């Protein structure tokens, strides 16, 4: 692929992300953070295997930033209590493993973080607001746009996030 096509594809992808973020619910935004971190880790592993050191470092740094500045900061320890504290510690551990992966060129550490993020992402996706509670505007009927409605079992599980 030539440079012009690569730049056009990159610009198209960026616009797609920006549109997704602009119209996403708070719950969906967390899923987008998980997806972004997983994509960055996958790119880091690819670059690690192809000995592209600068690109590997950049992708790992991006994954670390998403986990620390996005996922970890979205936790509400006051509302989520022990669950939020445990997730915070797990995100901290992931950051350490990503740093080790970067320093040691360790693809196993990247795989470990990928597995952890994938499990948490799956749990987060499972507690999505129910469609029958959604109003015409794609948000819970009678509720502000920034506060989704959850089924009761999901309400407790979701209490760790600021959604």
NORLIN-V196560 format. One record per pair of residues at least 24 apart in sequence whose C-alpha atoms are under 10 Angstrom apart, sorted by the first residue. I is the first residue (numbers start at 0). GAP is how many residues later the second one is. Records with the same first field share a line. If there is no record, write none. Layout:
I = GAP + GAP
This chain:
22 = 115
23 = 114 + 115 + 122
24 = 104 + 113 + 114 + 120 + 121 + 122 + 123 + 138
25 = 119 + 120 + 121 + 122 + 135 + 136 + 137
26 = 97 + 98 + 100 + 101 + 102 + 119 + 120 + 121 + 131 + 134 + 135 + 136
27 = 96 + 97 + 100 + 101 + 135
28 = 41 + 42 + 134
29 = 40 + 41 + 44 + 91 + 94 + 95 + 131 + 132 + 133
30 = 40 + 89 + 90 + 91 + 93 + 94 + 97
31 = 34 + 89
32 = 30 + 33 + 34 + 36 + 37 + 38 + 88
33 = 29 + 32 + 33 + 36 + 37 + 80 + 83 + 84 + 86 + 87 + 88 + 90
34 = 31 + 82 + 83 + 86
35 = 26 + 27 + 30 + 31
36 = 24 + 25 + 26 + 27 + 28 + 29 + 30 + 33 + 34 + 76 + 77 + 80 + 81
37 = 25 + 28 + 29 + 72 + 75 + 76 + 77 + 79 + 80 + 83
38 = 24 + 75
39 = 24 + 26
40 = 57 + 66 + 69 + 70 + 72 + 73
41 = 65 + 68 + 69 + 72
43 = 54 + 57 + 58 + 61 + 63 + 66
44 = 56 + 57 + 60 + 61 + 62 + 63 + 64 + 65 + 66
45 = 61
47 = 53 + 54 + 57 + 58 + 59
48 = 56 + 57 + 58
50 = 54
52 = 49 + 52
55 = 45 + 46 + 49
56 = 41 + 42 + 44 + 45 + 46 + 48
57 = 44
58 = 43
59 = 35 + 38 + 39 + 41 + 42 + 50
60 = 34 + 37 + 38 + 41
62 = 31 + 32 + 35
63 = 27 + 28 + 30 + 31 + 32 + 33 + 34 + 35
64 = 30
66 = 24 + 25 + 27 + 28 + 50
67 = 24 + 26 + 27
70 = 90
71 = 89
72 = 88 + 89
73 = 86 + 87 + 88 + 89
74 = 83 + 84 + 85 + 86 + 87 + 88
75 = 83 + 84 + 85 + 86 + 87
76 = 82 + 83 + 84 + 85
77 = 81 + 82
78 = 77 + 79 + 80 + 81 + 82 + 83
79 = 76 + 77 + 78 + 79 + 80 + 81 + 82
80 = 78 + 79
81 = 78
82 = 73 + 74 + 75 + 76 + 77 + 78
83 = 73 + 74 + 75 + 76 + 77
84 = 75
85 = 74
86 = 33 + 73
87 = 72
89 = 26 + 27
90 = 25 + 26
122 = 31 + 34 + 35
123 = 30 + 33 + 34 + 37
125 = 28 + 31
126 = 24 + 25 + 26 + 27 + 28 + 29 + 30 + 31
127 = 26 + 27 + 30
128 = 25 + 26
129 = 24
